C-alpha cells in the first residue's frame, strides 16, 4: 500500500443490495433501508495505482481516451458537469494556453491550463455548487479526479506502480444514502387476519430470493442479523429509564447538605399535572419476514394503517406497541403486502399492563413527547434533539445558519415526582457544502495550483475528518471518519437488482441532479442501529452535505463569534422567555394538545421552584505582603485578578537561567515582552534575570528545534520560552515533542500576535509569569485550610481525551501531593481504540501513592478522593465494576499487604454536558444564580447521591451548573463535606484567576490528556516533568 491513509479504499464488500425498494416520486420520503451497496471485485491496479481503465467509446472523452496524462492520476480527463471544460477539448500541458474552442459555451479569453492540464473553471452561477461559486480554483473541480465505475474501479485502493488491487473486503460492510423514513397514508384497504396493504418491498426480501445464499460475500447475518436486532435497540432505550440504586449505603434517599444560605431558584423542569390514569397495555410485535430497522418497523405498523383494528390512540416504538385498551383474541395477526407481492405478517402478542413509574411508563411518555414535536409541531429530529428549520436565522456575511431547537426528557426525580426537563439548543449550519470546502482545501493558495492526490487527501482528512455534517435532502447529522478518494457519484452499486450509479440513484429517488461527477465520496460513522444490522461503513455525496459546527479558525475569529453569539448566547431572562414560549406552543397547538389529551397528559405551565443553598465565600491566601500573609475573600463574581495585582505569589520561583527564542522579524515584540515580564515579576515575588536569547533567521521547524536543543544546558536552564510568529500547529507540536519527549525541559510557548498590542501586553505578561511559576513547581495561591477530618487526603482527577480522527484515547491522571492542594503529580498515557482505562489504573494509583509518600515524610494518603470526568450515565456501572475494583486492588497491594490501614475511597462522577439550568428571580428580574450555589433536592435522582453546583460567574449568557454523582464512598462522609470540597477545588486552577466549572485536578487531567493526544502523538510526557504542571 502507498502512504498510510491516502486514497484508501474503504473495504466495501460485494455490491449486493439489502432493499429492493420501489422508485419514489420526486419529493416523496424514502425509507432508511433504501441504501445502496457497492459491487464487483476490483481489477488489477494499473501503473497509476488504480483499477485498469478500458478504452472509453468515442464521443465521451474524445481525443483524450488514450492520452498519457501528466498528472499521474491514471485516467483520461473527463468533462466537468458544469460545462467549464468541453468534453472533446484536447489535452493541454501545465502552463499551456487553452484555446477558446476548449470552452465553447463561455465568453471571454480562455484561461491557462492547470497542473492537470485542464482549463481553469470560471465562477459558477449561484445555487449550483454552494460555496464553490466564488472560489478561485484553477481547475474545474478542485481536487484529483476519480474516474467512474467501469473506467477506474471505485473499490481499488490507491497503489504504487505495479502493485495489485486490494483483496475482497470482509462481509458486513455497506453503503448508506442516509435516506428518510417513508410516510404512510391513511385510507388504505385493510382486513383482519388477511390484511393486505400495498407498500414497498421488505428490506432484503427480493435480494434474498435472487441471491439465495445471502448478501455481503455470503454472510447472511450482515443483512438479517436475527430477530433480536430491533429488540436490542428497544432494550437500550428502556435502559435509560431503568432505575438502579447507585448510592453509598450510608446515605439515605434524599440526603441533603445543610451549609450555606438558603436561596429560592427556578429551574427548567415542568411537573406533570396529569398522567394517564387509565390502564395502558403494552404488546410485543413480531414481523415475518423479519425487519430489523426500528424506523422501518414504525413505518409498517402505524395508527393510520391499522386504525380499524388498533384504534386512533397508538404509540409504537418499533418493538413495543402501547394502547389504552385491551386487545382480545391474541395473538393478533395483521398483514401488509409489498409491491412485489410479498406480505409481511405482523404478530401482536404478550400483553402486560404498564405500571405508573415503571421504565415502560417513562418510555411511553417520552415517545408521546417526541411524537408531539415531530408530527404535531413540525420539528426536525437531528440525532437526539429537535430543531425548527422554519425559524432558522441566516448570518449572510459569514455563511452560517442558526437553527433553534429544544432538548427534552421525562424522568422520575426525588419523591418519585415525574417532570419534563427542557432546554433551548442551537445548531450552527454552514451554507457551505462539504464539496465547496473540498474545493478550497484542494488549492495551494501560495501558487494557485491544485494539490496532487496525496496532498489533497491529507488536506481533506486534516480538516474534515471528525467534522459533523448535515444532509441537505433529509436533515440527518453524520460525522465524517474518512474520505474515499476512489469513489465518485459515478461509482456503481446494485440497487433493485440493477447496477446503478449514485448520480442515477439521487435523480430517481430525490429528483436531485448531481453537478460534479468527479467528487470523492465521504465515509461517515455508522449509527448504532446500522451496526446492529451489519452495516459498518456509510458513504455520502459531499455535494449534498452541509458543514455544521465551528472550526478552530472560526472560533478564533472574534467578529464571527460575536455575530453568532447574538443568536445563541441567551441571557437568563431570554432563555426563560423562550422556554415559556415553547411550553405554550407545546400545550396549545391544536394537534399537540389533542395527542396529549388522548393520553391524559398535562404539564404545568410554570417552571419548578426549588430551594438551593449558597456556599460561603472562600478565602484566597497569597505570599507575604506588607509584613503579613496576604489573604482576601472571593467576591461575588468569583474573580480575583485585581486582588492579585502587585501582591507576591504564595510560592514564587525566580528565573535566573532561561532561554528565550524568537525570529528576527519579531525581535521588537520579543524585547518589549521581556521588559514587561521583568516589570511585572518583582511585585509578584518573581525575580526575572536576563535570558539567553537565540534569534532565528529562517522560520523553519528544523531551525526552531535545533536552536532549542543546541542551547539548553540541562543542569542550568530552568525553562525555554519560544515566541512563535503565528499559531502554527506543526511548529508548536514539534517544539512540544522536543521539550516533552526528547530533551525534557519546561517550556512556555507564546504567540507573537497575542503580545503585539502594547495595551494588552501587561496583562498577558502577568499570566505568563504565573504559568511559568506553576511549571517550575511554584504556586500562585491557595484556599483556606481543609477540615481536620480531611487531612491527609489525596484528590485525583481523571479525564479521557477521545480523538475522533484517530479512534484513540488518552487518559490524564492528576493527583494532589499535599493538604493545601498546591502540588501535583501528573501521568498521561495512550489507551488504544477507545479502551477503558482500568487496565492501567492500578499502576497509576500505585505510582501516585509512592510519590505522595516521598513528598510527605513517608506518610501515605489517609483518604483517596477521585473525580472521574467524561463518563455518561450508561457507563457508571463500568466505573463501579472495573475502575473502582482496580483502585481497591491497588490499595490492597500498597496498604493492606504492607501492614498499613486501608484508606477510605470516594469516587465521584462529574458531568458538564447537562441541560439543567437554574434561575434567580427577584425585583431586578431573572438572573443567573451566584457562584457557590448548591442544589441537592427535588430534581436529584432518588437512586443516586447527587447534587448540582454553580461555581462560575458568567458575564454573558446563561450559566451552566455541573453535576456531581457520588457513586462510591468508604470515607462515609455526609453531603456537606462533598459539597464543600467540590467548591473549594474549583478555586485552584492556576490558569485562571477565578473559579472554574470542575475541580482543578479534572481540568489539569484534561489539559495533560489533550497535550499528549494532540501535540505529542499519544506519547507520555517525560517522567522528569511529571512532578509539576508542565502542560499548563
N, C-alpha and C positions, 0 to 999 in steps of 0.2 A: 504494500500500500504506500501511497505517497505521504506527504506531510500529514500528521495526525489531525483529523478533524476537518480537513479541507476537501470540499467537493465530495463528501461522503454520501454514499447511498445508504438508505435507512433500513436495509434488511427486510424489505417487504416480501411477503410470501406470494404464492401464485395468484393470478388475477381472477379469483372466484368471487362471486357476489353473494352476500348473505341477505339480500332482499330483492324480490322481483316486484317492486312497486310499480304501479301504473304511471303513465305520463300524467302530470298535473297541469291544470290550466295556469296561465300566467297570473301570478299574484296569489294563487291558492297555496295554503301552507302544506308543507311536506313533512311526513313523519320522520322521526330521528333516524330510523333504521334505513332510510333511503340512501345509504352512503356507499361509495364505490371502493373497490379494492383493485390493486394493480395485478397485472397478469404477465405471463410469458417469461421464460428464463432469459437471462441476458446473454447476448452473443459475446464472442471473444473480444477483448479490448483491442483497439487499433493503435496506431502509432501515437495518437494524441491522448491515449488513455481512456477512450470511450468505446462503446459498442460499435461494431462495424457499420459503415454507412453505405447503403446501396445507392446506386445511381438514382437520382430523382427524375421522374419523367419531365420532358421538356415543357416549358411553359410555367413551371413552378419557380425555378431559380435561374432560368436562362443560362447565360454563359458561365454562371458560377458553379455549375454542377461539379465539374472535375478540376476546378482550380485549386491551387495549394495555398490555403490562407496563411498569411504571415502571423496571425495572432496565436497560433498554436492551440486553438480550442478544438480543432479536429472536425469541423463540419463546414459545409458551404454556408456562406452568409445568406440569411433569409430576409425577405422584405419585412419592413416594420408595419404593423397593422394600421398605423396612423397615416400611412402614405408618405412618410418622410423619406423613405428610401424606395425607389421604384423596384418592382420585382425583377425586371430584366436589366437593371443597371449593371455595368461591368465592374469587376473587382478593381479597387484603387489601392495603392500602397500608401502607408502613412506619410502625410505631408503632401501627397499628390493632389493637385487641384481637381475638384469634382466638376464634371461637365454639367451644364444646365439641363441636358436631357436626362440626367440622373433623377431629376426632380420635376417631372412633367406637370405636376399639379400645383407647384409652388411658384411664386413670383420672386423677383429679386435675384441677385448674383448667388451662385452656388457656394456653399461653404467648403472648407478644406477637409480632406479625408482624415479620419482619426486613427488611433492605434490599431483598430481592427479593419482599417481600410474602407470605412463607410463614411458617407457624408454626415455632417452634423445635423442634428434634428432641430428644427425651429421651435418656437413656442407653440404649444398645442392649445387649441381652443379650450376655454374653460369648461369644466364638467366632464372632461374625458378621463383624465388620469390624476385627479386630485392635486396634490401638492407639486406634481411634476411640471405643472403648466409653465412656471417661470424659472425653472432650474436650468442653469447653463450647462447642459450636458453635451459633450462633444459627439455623442453617438445617439442613435435612435432610442435605445432603451436603458443605457447607463450601467450595464453590467455584462459579464460574459454570457454568451448565448448558450442555451441548452436546446439541442435540436429535437424536433418532435419524435414521438414514438414511430419506429419504422426507419428513421434516419439515424438517430442516436438513441440507443436503448436507455430509457429513463432509469432503469434499475441498475445500470452499470456504474460501479464506483469509479471515481477519478483515479486513474492508474498512471504509473510512469510508463515510459516507452517499453513496449514488448511484454508487459505484464498481462496476465489473463484477467477475465472478468471475475467478479466475486462469485462465491458459491451460493447455492439456493438458500434462502433465509429459513429460519425455523418457523414452525406454524404459530398461529396465534397473533399474527400481525395484520393490521387492516388499515384502510383509509376511511376518512370520515369527512363529509362536506358540511358538518355542523348544521344540519337542517332542522327546522322547527316541527313541532307536533302538528299533525293534521287535525283539523276540526271536524266534528261530526254533526251533521244537521239532523233536525227532528223531522218527524213526519214520514219516517221510513216504515215499510210494511213489516210487521212482526207477528210471530205466533209462538205460543208456548210449546215446549217440547220439540218443536220442529221449526224453531225461529230462524229465519233467513234474512240477513241484511247485506246488501251489496256493498262491498268495501274492497280496499286494496289487499293484495295477497299478504299472507303472513310472512314475517321476516324469515328468509331462508327456505321457504316452502318449496317453491319451484326449483330453486337451486339444489335442494336435496334430491328431488326427483331426477334432475338432469345428471347430477354428479354421482349419485349413488353412494359412493364411499365417503362422502363428506368433503367439505372445502378446506382451504388453508393447508395444502400439502398433505391431505389425508387425516388431519386432526379435527375430527368432528366436534370435539369439545370447544374449538375456537368459536364456533357459532352457536352451538347448542350445549352450553356448559352443563346444566342439569336443571331439574325442576326447582332447585333451591335458590337460583340466581336472584329472582325477584324478591323472594322471601329474605334473602341475606340483606339486600338493600333496605327492605322494610324493617328488619330487626335492628339495623344500625340506627334508623330514625327513631325507633322506640326507645333505644338505649339512652337517648338524651333525656327522657322523662322518667327513667327508672331510678328512684331514689335509693342510694346506697350510703349507709351511715359511715362516714369517714371523719370521725371526730374522736379526739383523745378521750379515754374513758373517764378521766377526772372532770371533764367539762360536761355540764348538763345542757340539754337543748335550750337555746335562747339565752345562754350566758352572755352578760354584758359587762363592760367596764364601768367604772364609777368616777374616774378622774376627769376633771375638766368642767368648764362652764356650759350649761345647757343652752342649746340654740335650736330654734324651730326652723325647719327646712321643708321644701317641697322637692319631689323627685319625679322623674319622667316615667312613672308607673301609674297604671289605672286599674282600680279594683273592678271586679265583676259585681254588678248589682244583681245579676240573674244568670244562672247557668241552666242547662237542660234539666228540668225537673221531672221529665217523663223517662221511661225506660228506653235506653239506647242499646241496640243489638249490633254485634259485630259478627260478620260472616267471613269465612275463608273462601277465596276464589282460586280455582284452578282453570287453566286453559290447555286444551289439547287440539292440535299440536301446541307445544309449549311456546310461550312468548316471554323472553327474558327481560326485555326492556320495560321498566316501570311506566315510562311515558307512553309506550305503545299500548300497554295494557289499559291505561287510563283512557286512551282514545277508543279502544274497542268497547269497553264497558263504561257507559256514561248515562246520565239521567235522561238524556233526550232519546237515546236509542231504546231504552227499556222502561220508559215511564209507565206503561200499562202494567208491567209485572212488578216493578220495584217502587213505583210512586215517584212523586216530584222531589221529595227530600232525600237526596242521595249524596254521600261523600265516599269516594273510592280513592285510596292512596296507592293503588297498583297491586295491592295484595289483600288488604282488609277492606271489606265493604261495610259501611256504617249506615244503619237505617233506624228511624224512630219507631218501627213497627216490626212485629214478628212475622217471618215468612213461614208458611206451612208447607207440608209435603217436601221436606228436604230429603236428599239433595235435589236442588232445582237445576235443571239443565236448560240453557239458552244457547242459541246458535247465531253466528254471523258468517255470512258467505263472502268469500273473496272473489275478486273479479275473474280469477282463473278457475272458479268453480269449487275451490277448496273451502270447506267450512271449519270454523273454529267452534269447538264445543266449550262452553263456559259452564263450569260446575260450581254452584254455590252451596256451601255446606258448613258444618261445625259452628253452630250458633252458640254464642255466650253473651251474657249481659255485661255491659261496660259500667263498672262501678265508678262513682264520682271520686276524683282524686287519683285514680289509677293511671298508669302510663298510657293505656289506650284512651282514657278520657282526655288527658292533656294533648295527646296526639290528635284526637278528633278536633279539639278546639283550635289547634294550630292549623289544621287542614282547612277548617272553615275560614279562619282569618286570612290565610294565604289566597284562598279562592275568592274572597271578597276583593282583595287588592288586585288580583289578576283579571278576574272576569267582570267584576262589578265596578271597579274604579279605573280599569283600563291601564293599569301599571305594568311595566315590563320587568320580568324576573331576570336578573343578571346574577349568576351564582346563587347566593342565598338571600339576596336582598332585592327590593323592588324599587324601580326608578320610573320617573314620569318623563319620557322624551318630549311630550307635548308642551311641557313647561321649561324646556331647556333654554339656557341663556347662551348666546353666541358672543365670544370675545374676538371680534373680527380681526383686529390688527395682530393678534398673536396666533390665530388659527386654532382656537380652543372652543369647546362647548362644555358647559357645566350642566349636568343632569341632576336635578334634585331627586332625592329618594328617601326611603324610610326603612328602618331596621326594627323588626318586631319579634317578640317571643312571649309565650304564655307559659308560666311556671307556677309552682306552688312554693310559697315562702313561709316565714315564721308563722306559727299558728295555723298551718295548712290553709292559708289565705291565697286564693287564686288571683293573680294580677297579670296584666299585659304591660310589658316594657316597650317603649317606642322611642326611637331617636332619629334625628334628621341626618341624612347622609348626602354626600355629593360625589358624583363620578366625573372625573375630568376626561373628556374625549377629544382627541385632536382631530381636526378636519383633514389632516394629512393621512393618506393611506400608507400601509406598510411598503407598498411598491414605491410610492413617492419618496419615502425616506431612503429606500434602497438606491434610488437614482442619485440622491445627494451623497450617500456614503460611497458610491462606486466611482466617484470622480476625485482625482488628486487635485485639490484646489490650488496647489502651487504651480502645477503645469497645465491644468485644464484638461488633462487627458484621462481616459478611463483606466481604472486599475486592471491589472491582469486577474485571471481567475482566482488564484490563491489569495492574493491580497484583497480582492473583493469579498471573498468568503470570510476572511479574517475581519474585515471592516463590518460586515453584516453581523457576524457572530458576536463581536465585541459589544455592539450597541443593542442588537435586537434580542439576543438570547436572554431569557429571563423576563422580558417585557410582556405586559398584558395587552391583548388586542381585543377588538370588538368586531364581530362580523356585521357587515352592513345590511345583509338581507334578513337576518333574524335576531340581531342584537344579543348574540351569545358571546360571553367573555372566555378567552382562552389565554394560555401562557405559552410563549414560544420557547421551544427547547433546542431547535436546530434549524438550519437552512439546508434544504435538499437541492443542491446545485444541479443534480442530474435529472430532475423532473421539471415539467413545464405544463401549461394548460393543454398542450397537445399530446401529453402522455396519455396512454390508454389504460382503461380498466374494464373489467367485464361487468356490465350492468344490464340486467334483464336478459341475460344470455347473449349479449352482443358486445363487441369491442366498442367502447365509447371514450371519447376524449373528455377532459374536464371542460373544455370550451363548449362542446356539444351538450354536455350534461347541464351546465348552468343555463344555456339557452332554452333547453326543453323544460327544465324544472322551474326556472325563475324568470324566463324571458330576459336574461341578462346577457349582453354581448360583451365578452371579454375583449379588451382592446390591445393587450400586449401578449402575444403568443410566446414570448421568449422568457418571461419572468420565471425564476425558480420558485418552487413551492416551499412553504414553511411547515415545519413539523411542530405540532403543539402537544401539550401534555394531555394525555387521555384522562377522562373523568373516571371516577371510581366505578360507576356503572358500566362504562365501556371496558374497563379492565376485567370486570367480572364476566363479561361476555367474550373475553379473549382478544379484545382489540387493544394492542399495545402501542400502536402508532397512528397518529391522525394527521392528515395533510390538509392545508387550506391554501387558497389562492391569495397572494399579497394584495392584489388589486381590489379585492372585496373585503379587506380588513382595515379597520381604523386603529391607529395607535391610541392607547389610553395612558393615563398616568403622567408623571412628570419626570423628565430626565434630570441628571445632575446639572447639566448646563442650564436648564430652565430654572431649577431650584436656586441656582446661584445668581440668577438674573432678578435683581430687586424689583424692577418695574413690572416684569411679567407676574411675579408672585404677588405684588400689591394689587394688580388688576384682577387676579384670580381670587384673592382674599376678600375682595369686596363682596363676592357672591358666596363664599364658602366659610369665612370666619365669622360665625354668628355670635353676637353678644348673648349673654344670658337672657336678656329680655326678648331679643329677636327669636332665639331658639324656643322659648316658651310660647311665643305668639304663633310660630309655625306649627308647633306640636298641638296647640289648641285648634288650629285650623284643620290639621289632619284629623283630629278626633271628631270634629264637627262633620267633616266630609265623610268620615267613616260611618258615623251614626245616621247621617241624614240623607245620603244618596239613596234614591228610591230602591234600586236593585240590591244594594248592600244592606239596607235596613230590612228588606224583605227576607233576605237569606238569613240574617241574624235572628229575625223574629221567628222564622220557621223552626229554628233550632232552640229557641228560647234563650238567646244570649243577649245580655245587655251590659254595657260598660258605663262606669261613672264618667261624667263629663269633666271632672276636675282631677288634677294630679293628686297623688298620695301625699299627705302631710305627715311628717315624722320628726322625731327629736334626735338631734345629734349632740355631740359634745366637743367643745373647743379646748384643745390641749394648751397648757400654759406655755408661754414663750420660752425657748431655750436660751441659755447664756453661752456666748462665744468667748473663749479665752485665747489671748494672743501673748506676745512677748512682753518684756519689761519696758514700761513706758512711764517716764517721769518718776522713777523710783519704785514703781509697783507693777504687778502683773495686770495688764490692761484687759478689761472684760466689759461686755455690754449685753443687754438683752436684745434679741432679734425683734425688729419692728414688725408692724402688721403686714408689710409686703414681703417679708421673709427674704430681704436683700440687705447685705451688709457691706457692699462695695465702698460706700462713703466712709463707714466707720473704720475701714482698714487703711485709709489714706494716712501716710506718714507715721504709721504705727509698726513697730518691729513684729515680724512673724514669730510664731511660737518657737520653732526650731529653725532659724535661718542657716543657710550654707553660703559661704563666700566663694567667689570664683577667683582663684589665683592662677590656675594654669588651664587655659581652654583654647579651643581652635575655632576661628571664625572664617568661613569660606564663602566667597561671593564672586560674581563675574565682574569684569572690568566695567561693563556697562552700568552695573548697579552700585558702583563704588560710592557715589554721593549718598545714596539711600542707606548703604551699609554704615557709613561713618555717622550719619545722623542717628540711626538706630543705636549705635554703640554709645554715642554721647548721652542719649536718653536713658539707656539702661544704667549707665554709671551715675546718672542723676537720680533715678527712682530707687536704685538699690539701697544706698546707705540708710535712708529713713525706714526701710523695711528690715534693717539689720543685716543687709546683704552687701558686703564689700565686693565690688567687681573690678578686678585688675584688667590692664590691657591684655587682649588676647593675642595669640599668634595668628596672624592673618595670612590667608592664601587667596590670591587673585587668579581667577580662571579666565583665560582669554578666548577659549573656544567652548561654547555651551554644548558640550557633548557628554553623554553619560559616562563614557570611559574616562574623560578628563576629571570629572567630579569624583569618581570612585578612586582613581589614582591619587588625586590631591588629598583626599581624606586619609587613605591607608598609609600614604608615604609620610604624613606629618603627625600622625598620632603617636605619642610617646606613652606607652601603656601604663607605666608606673607614675606618670606625672599628669597627663591630660585627664581632666575631670569630665569634660563634655565637649562635643563638637556642635557648632551651630551653622548649618548651611542656609544661606539666603538664596532661595530658589527664584529665578526670574518670573516664573508663572506657575500655575497649578498643573505641572507636568507629571502625570501619574507614573509613567515609566521611569522617569528620573527619581521621583520620590521613592518608588518601590526599590529601585537599585540601591539607593543610599541606605534605606532601612535594612535591606538584606545584608549590606556590608557591615553595618554597625550593630545589628541584632544577631547575626549569624557568624560571619566570617571573622570580623575584628570586633569583639564585644566592647561597645563603648556607648555611654549615654549620649543621646542626640536630641537636638531641638531644631526642627525644620521650620523656617519662616518663609512665607511667600512675599516677595518684594512689593507686589501691588498692594498688599494689606497695610504696609507701613509707609507707603508713598505719600499719603496725606499727612502733613505735619500737624494738623489739628487733632488727629486721632492717635498719633504715634505714642503719646504719653500713656494713654490708657492701655494700648496694646503692649507696650514695653512692660508695664506693671504685670500684666497677665503672663508674659513670657518669663519674667523673673520668678513668679510663683511656680510656674510649671517646672522650670529648671531646678528650683529648690526641692520640689517633690521627687524629681527623678534622681537627685543626688542624695536622697534619704532624709531630707528635712520635712517640716510640717508647718503650714501656714497658720492653722488654728486647731482648736479642739472644742468640744462641748463640755457642759458641766458633768461632774462625776456620775457614774452609774451607781445604782443602789448596791448595798453590800451583798445582797443575795446574788447579784450578777457578777461579782468579782471573779476573775479567772475565766471569763467567757472568751471563746474564740468564735467570731462571727464569720461565716463563709458565704460568699456569693458565687453562684454557679449560673452560667448562661451559655447557650449553644448558638453559634452563628451558622446558619444554613446558607450555603452558596448555591442558589438555584441554577447557576450556569454550569457548575461542575458536579453537582449532586454530592458534595462532600460537606461535612460538618466539622466545625472546630469548637472545642469546649474551652471556655475560660473559667479558671478556678482561682479565686482570690480569698485569702484568709487574713484576718486581723492578727497581730502579733503582740498586742498589749491592751491594757484596760482602758486606755484613752482613745483607742482606735485610730492612732496616727501612724502606725507601722503596719506594713502589709507584705505578704509573700504571695507571689503570683506563679501559676502554672498554666500552660495552654498547650493543647495537643490536638492533633487531627484525628477525627473519627471517620473512617471511610464509609461512603454510601449511606449517610444519614443514620448510622448505627447509634444506638443509645449509649450513654456514657458510663453505664455501670461497670463495663469491662475494665476500665482504668481507675474507677472511683476509689477503690480500696487503696491503691498505691498512692493516689494524690493525697488522701487524708493522712496516711501514714507519714508521708514526707512533711506535711504541714504540722503534725504533732511534734515531730523532731525539731523542726525549725522554731516552733514556739518554745520548746524546752531549752534550746540553745540561747534564746534571747530573754529568758525569764528565770535564770539561775537554776536550771534543772527541773523546774516545775512544769508539769503537763497541764493542759487546759482542764478546768473543772466542769465546764459546760460547753457543749458544742451546739451552735445555733446556725442553721442552714437556711439561706434564702435561695430558693430554686426558681429561676425565671425561665420563661419560654415553654411552659407546659400547659396544654389545653386540658379542659375538663375530662376528656376521654382518655387522657394519659396519666391521670392521678394514680390509678391502680398500678401502673407500671413503675412509677416512682416509689410507691409503697412497697411493692413486692420485690423489686430488684435493686433500686438505688438505696433505699433505707436499709435493706438487708446487707448490702455491700458496706455501708457505713458502720453498721453494728458489727460486722465481721472484722473490720479494721480496728474497732475499739476493743474487741475481744483479744485480738492479737497483740495490740500495743499496750493495753492496760491490764486486762484480766490475766493474760498469760505471764505477765511480769510482776504480778502481785500488787498492781495498782487498782484503786477503786474506779470502777467504770463510771465515766461522767454521764450526766443527763444529755439527751439528744432531742433537739427540736428541729422539725423540718417544716418550712412554710412555703407554700406555692404563691408566687406573685404573678398577677395578671394585669397587664397595662392596657391591652386592647379590649376594652369593655364599652358597653353602650350606656351604662348608668351615668346620670348627671344629677347634681344637686343645685338647688337654687335658694338663695336667701332673699326673702321679701320683707321690706319694711317701708317706712314712709317715703323713702327715696326711690322706690321702685324695685325691680328684680335685678339681683346682682349675684356674682359668684360668691360662694362661701369662703371665709378666710382660711389661710394655711393653718394646719393643725386640726381641722375638722374631722371628727371620727363619727362614723355611722355603723352601729353594730346591732341594729334591731329592725324589725318589720320587713325589710327587703333582703335580709340574710337568709341563707338556706337552712332549713331545720335539720338536715343530715350533716351539716358542716359546722366547724367552729371558724367563722369568717367575719371579716369586717372590711369596711371601706375607709380610705383615708385621703383627704385632700391635703397635700403637702406643699403645693406651689401657689404662687400668685401670678396670674397672667394679666398683662396689660390689655390684650385684645382677645376676643373670642370667649368661649366657654371653657372653664377649667375641667379637666378630666381626672376623676379620682383614680386611685389604684386599689385593686382588690387583693386582700391577704387571706389565705386559707391555711390555717394551722392543721396539718394532717397527721402530725406525729409529735408527741411531747412527753418524754420521760422526765423532763425537768419539772413537770407538773406545775407550771406557772398559771396564774389566773390572768384574765384578759388585760388587766391594767399593765402588767409587765410587757406583754407582747405589743400593745399599742404604743406604750411609751418608748420602747426600744426602736420600733419601726420609725417613729417620727424623729428620734434622735439621729438615727443612721442616715436620714435624708439630708442632714446638715453637713455631711463630711465628704462631699465630692469636691475635690480641690480644683477642679477645672471651672468651677462656677461659684461666685461669691454670693451664694444664696442656696435655698433648698432645691432639691430635685425630686422627681416623681417616685423613684425607687430608692431603697437603701444603697448607700455608696458602694459596698462590695459588689453588688449586682452590676452597677454601671461600670465599675472597673473591670469586672469579668467580661462584660460586653466589649469594652474597648480593647482588651487583650485579645479576645477571640477574633474580633474584626481585623486587627492588625495582622495576626497570624494567617487568617483566612484569605486576606487580600494581598497585602504588600509582601508577606513572607512566603507565600505559596504553600501554606499548610505546615511549614516547619516551625517548631517551637522556638521561642525566644531563648537565647543562650542562658545557661544556668547562672552565669555571673551577674545577670541583670534581673534575676527573679526576686531579689530582696527589696526592690523599691518599685515605684510606679513608673517604670521606664517607658511605658507605652502611652503615657498621659498626653 
